[in-house]
Structures are given as C-alpha cells and as structure tokens.
C-alpha cells in the first residue's frame, strides 16, 4: 500500500515543496549576510517533512497489523521541542547587540513548513511562505523608516582639556543624529585628560568627518572611535 506509485508521487511532491520552501527562506537570510543559509534551512524543512511522513506511516502500519493505531503527533511534538536547540545556536551576542533572533525564527518556520507539507497542507504552506517573505521585506523597510538608527554602539572620545563642557559635547553628539543611551566618564588627573564613553544608537548614514570637526570645537580631541 505504501509502495504504490501514488504514495511515492505524493511523498516526492511533499519533499520537493519542502526543498523549495527551505531554499526560498535561505536565500532571504543570505541576502542579509546571515549565517543561516539555504542548505541549513532545506535540510531542516525536508527532514521535518520526512519525519512527518514517517510518523504517519508508522501509525498506519500499527493499525494495519492490528497492534493499535499509534499517535502520529509524537514525532512531530519531539521535533518541535528539538528544533528550539538548533534555533538557539543561531542567536549570539555581538558587542552591545543580540544577533540572530530573526534567523532563529526562520529556522523554526522552516521546521513548521516541513511538518505542514508532510501532513499534506500544501495550500496553507504556500500561503505561509508568501506571507513570511512579504513580512520580512516590508517590515524591515517599515522599521527602518520608523526607527532610522543602526545597532547600538560605543562612542569613545578623548579630550585633553581641563574645562570640557560635557553637556555641550552631548548636544553635539545628538545634533549629528545619535541617540545617547548612557555615558561613562573617566578623568586622568595627571594629564588633564577626559575620556567619554557614550552608548549610542547611530544614524544609518554617518558623516564622520563633519562629526569629528564639530567635536574638535570643544577642545583638543586626541581619540575618536565608534565600535560595537
């Protein structure tokens, strides 16, 4: 019953659709220079589909031989739990920022698509793939418009000045489009050096030359760096 042409054709369609879904999601991730790519998501999606097919197959085999119908959701439940560990591996801390949350969610989605396709929910799976791609592209542009700032960075400034107007420096930083989140200050008494460490959200477009020129008005600026 499970080796007739219809069954093989049905399984082939499911696996091909899973491959296509994982490939599309992987291309979207790679287009944003993320670590998770097409090969990873294709493997996740196809494996999830295979486990769904195998789960339903084993349940039907048990019913066929009168050993009681198995629960076809047991493997799926284990897959949902296990995929969380794989998604967690895509999340990493990079400086002041957390990177990989969207990729982890895409990994989860690829697994869910594999399960849905394995269960024969073709139309729903296609709708989900289209919806996710639209949301990923549209929401990115929407967020960039509403929150036009880059990732959180550390702005390091070093002035050789005894009478530095720190409040004026902060206003100058703000005037360049930076959002100041925090400030740490240190002073080297022997040399009269003041070191400012700002935690900032920089604008997407930075003109560092004009920024440095503006900062030089407040004293002898000896160091300037902005890092993650």
Secondary structure, DSSP 8 states (H G I E B T S, - for coil): -TTSHHHHHHHHHHHHHHHHHHHHHHHHHHTTT-S--HHHHHHHHHHHHHHHHHHHHHHHHHHHTTS----THHHHHHHHHHHHHHHHTT-EEETTEEE-HHHHHHHHHHHHHHHHHHTT-HHHHHHHHHHHHHHHHHHHHHHHHHS-EEEEEEEEEEEE-SS--HHHHHHHHHHTT-EEEEEEEEEETTTTEEEEEEEEEEESS--HHHHHHHHGGGSEEEEEEEE-
